[in-house]
Amino acid sequence: MWFDHYGDVRVVNKKTGERCDLVMEKCGWFSKGWREVTGTVFDAHGKEALKIVGKWNTGMYRMRAGQKLEDVMREANTEESKAEQKARKKLEKAEKKQAKKDTKAMRKTIKKGELQDGLTVWTNSHRRLEDSELPNKYLQDWTKHSMYIVAVPPNHCLPPTDSRLRPDRAALEVADTKTAAAEKYRLEQKQREEKRQRGDKAWVPRYFKKSVDQDSEEFWEFTGTYWAEREQRHAAAAEAK
């Protein structure tokens, strides 16, 4: 399966007011722009602080960002004259041109691996496993980290809804596609029946509740009850021993 992450993303720190506006490039002809990400970080006052650039699957790097003329004008709270408007547009045009050059130069630097450690925000340290290291062909492109996070720990106390316990997944991991398909169909039928019995009643999450933040935006808030149930499972397992 091939997929492409692209579009605009805004990440906001609700406590401090800082934000980052990201642009994930759409893959073009001959894979141009594929996986590339550019972004601008703003402080709590809306002033541009720095820029970041890179690829979402390999690494992200920061770049210094200069203050724009329009920000200066806004802070001064003055109106632009025609001459000032012309000067601002000329500067914006030059900045866009320079930004393209900077991005191109950064791409070359990233490719050569010549960026200094101080500019590195994040790098992907998980090596893709070779085919000879994989249990079967259905786990292509997996890393050691992928194998670790899907493994069921010994003497576990996982909740019954944990996806690691799904029999269709377990079958697929050992290349038993026939059993995997049958178990997947059984699970889907079970979900459809549950929905039919529920009727028009809204689904109520077990560990989350709908809340409203300081900007009047709805979000799902963790209730914390999962950890209490987890402790109960551990206690029951200890008593069983």
C-alpha positions in Angstrom: 0.0 0.0 0.0 1.3 3.5 -1.0 0.2 6.6 0.8 1.1 10.3 0.9 0.9 12.7 3.9 0.3 16.2 2.6 -1.6 19.4 3.6 -1.5 22.1 6.2 -1.2 21.3 9.9 -1.2 23.7 12.9 0.2 22.6 16.2 -0.8 24.9 19.2 0.5 24.9 22.8 -2.7 25.8 24.6 -0.9 26.7 27.8 1.8 29.1 26.4 0.1 30.3 23.1 3.0 29.2 20.9 2.2 27.6 17.7 3.8 25.9 14.6 2.3 26.1 11.1 3.4 23.1 9.0 3.1 22.5 5.3 3.5 18.9 4.2 4.3 18.8 0.5 2.3 16.7 -1.9 4.3 14.2 -3.9 4.8 15.5 -7.5 6.2 14.0 -10.7 9.2 11.7 -10.2 8.6 11.9 -6.4 9.5 15.6 -6.2 8.6 17.0 -2.8 7.6 13.7 -1.4 7.7 13.6 2.4 9.1 17.1 2.6 7.9 19.4 5.5 8.4 23.1 6.0 7.1 25.0 9.0 7.2 28.3 10.9 7.2 28.5 14.7 5.5 31.6 16.3 5.9 32.8 19.9 3.0 33.6 22.2 2.7 37.1 20.7 2.4 35.8 17.1 6.0 36.8 16.1 7.9 34.5 13.9 10.6 32.7 16.0 12.2 30.1 13.7 11.6 27.9 10.7 11.9 24.1 10.4 12.5 22.0 7.4 13.0 18.3 6.6 11.2 15.1 5.8 8.7 13.4 8.1 10.2 10.0 7.7 13.9 10.9 8.1 14.5 14.1 10.1 13.5 17.7 10.9 15.9 20.6 11.2 15.6 24.2 12.4 16.5 27.4 10.6 16.8 31.0 11.9 13.9 33.2 10.8 14.2 37.0 10.3 11.5 39.5 11.3 9.2 40.6 8.5 8.4 44.2 7.6 4.6 43.6 8.0 5.2 42.4 11.6 7.1 45.6 12.4 4.3 47.7 10.9 1.7 45.8 12.9 3.6 46.3 16.1 4.0 50.0 15.5 0.2 50.2 14.8 0.7 52.6 11.9 -0.9 52.7 8.5 1.1 52.0 5.4 1.5 54.7 2.7 1.6 53.7 -0.9 5.3 53.9 -0.9 5.5 51.7 2.2 3.1 49.2 0.6 5.3 49.0 -2.5 8.4 48.6 -0.4 6.7 45.8 1.7 5.5 43.9 -1.4 9.0 44.2 -2.9 10.5 42.9 0.3 8.0 40.0 0.5 8.8 39.0 -3.1 12.5 39.0 -2.3 11.9 37.0 0.9 9.9 34.4 -1.0 12.7 34.1 -3.6 15.3 33.8 -0.8 13.2 31.2 1.0 13.2 29.0 -2.1 17.0 29.3 -2.3 17.3 28.5 1.4 15.0 25.5 1.1 17.0 24.2 -1.9 20.3 24.7 -0.2 18.9 23.0 3.0 17.8 20.0 0.9 21.3 19.6 -0.5 22.8 19.9 3.0 20.4 17.3 4.4 21.2 15.0 1.6 24.9 15.3 2.2 24.4 14.9 6.0 26.4 18.1 6.7 24.0 19.7 9.2 25.5 20.5 12.6 24.0 18.8 15.7 22.7 22.1 17.0 20.3 22.4 14.1 18.9 18.9 14.4 15.4 18.7 15.9 14.7 15.1 15.3 16.1 12.2 13.2 14.7 8.8 12.6 17.1 6.3 14.2 15.1 3.2 13.5 16.7 1.1 10.7 14.3 -0.8 8.4 14.9 -4.5 8.8 16.2 -6.5 5.9 14.0 -9.1 4.4 16.2 -11.8 5.9 15.6 -10.4 9.4 11.8 -10.5 9.1 9.6 -13.4 10.1 7.6 -13.2 6.9 7.0 -11.1 3.8 3.9 -9.4 5.4 6.0 -7.4 7.8 7.9 -5.6 5.0 9.4 -2.2 6.0 9.2 -3.0 9.7 11.9 -1.9 12.2 13.0 -3.4 15.5 10.9 -0.8 17.2 7.8 -1.9 15.2 8.5 -5.5 16.3 8.9 -4.4 19.9 5.7 -2.3 20.2 3.4 -5.0 18.8 4.9 -7.8 20.9 2.7 -9.2 23.7 4.8 -9.0 26.9 5.0 -12.2 29.0 2.7 -12.3 32.0 0.9 -9.3 30.7 -2.1 -7.6 32.2 -3.3 -5.9 29.0 -7.0 -5.0 28.7 -9.0 -7.3 26.4 -9.5 -4.5 23.9 -5.7 -4.1 23.3 -5.1 -4.6 19.6 -2.0 -6.7 20.3 -4.4 -9.4 21.5 -6.4 -9.5 18.3 -6.3 -13.0 16.8 -6.3 -11.7 13.2 -3.1 -9.7 13.8 -1.5 -12.6 15.6 -2.2 -14.9 12.6 -0.9 -12.3 10.1 2.3 -11.9 12.0 3.0 -15.6 11.4 1.9 -15.5 7.8 -1.4 -17.4 8.4 -3.5 -15.3 6.0 -6.4 -17.7 5.9 -6.9 -17.5 9.7 -6.3 -13.8 9.7 -9.0 -13.2 7.1 -11.5 -15.4 9.0 -10.8 -13.7 12.3 -11.0 -10.2 10.8 -14.4 -11.1 9.3 -15.6 -12.5 12.6 -14.6 -9.3 14.4 -16.3 -7.0 11.9 -19.5 -9.0 12.2 -19.4 -8.7 16.0 -19.0 -4.9 15.6 -21.9 -4.7 13.2 -24.1 -6.7 15.6 -23.1 -4.5 18.5 -24.0 -1.4 16.5 -27.4 -2.9 15.5 -28.3 -3.6 19.2 -27.1 -0.1 20.3 -29.5 1.4 17.8 -29.6 5.3 17.9 -27.8 5.5 21.2 -24.5 7.4 20.9 -21.3 5.5 21.6 -19.8 6.4 25.0 -16.0 6.0 25.2 -14.7 4.2 28.3 -11.6 6.2 29.1 -12.3 9.6 27.5 -14.9 12.3 27.9 -15.7 15.3 25.7 -14.5 18.6 27.1 -14.1 22.2 26.0 -10.8 24.0 26.2 -10.1 27.7 26.9 -10.7 28.6 23.2 -14.2 26.9 23.3 -13.0 24.0 21.1 -14.1 20.5 21.9 -11.5 17.8 22.6 -11.4 14.3 24.1 -10.0 14.4 27.7 -8.5 11.3 29.3 -10.4 10.4 32.5 -7.6 8.5 34.2 -9.8 5.5 34.9 -7.7 3.2 32.7 -4.8 3.3 35.2 -7.1 2.3 38.1 -8.4 -0.6 36.2 -4.8 -1.6 35.2 -3.8 -1.7 38.9 -6.8 -3.9 39.6 -5.8 -6.3 36.8 -2.2 -6.5 38.2 -3.6 -7.1 41.7 -5.8 -9.9 40.4 -2.9 -11.5 38.5 -0.7 -11.4 41.7 -3.4 -13.1 43.8 -3.9 -15.8 41.1 -0.2 -16.7 41.5 
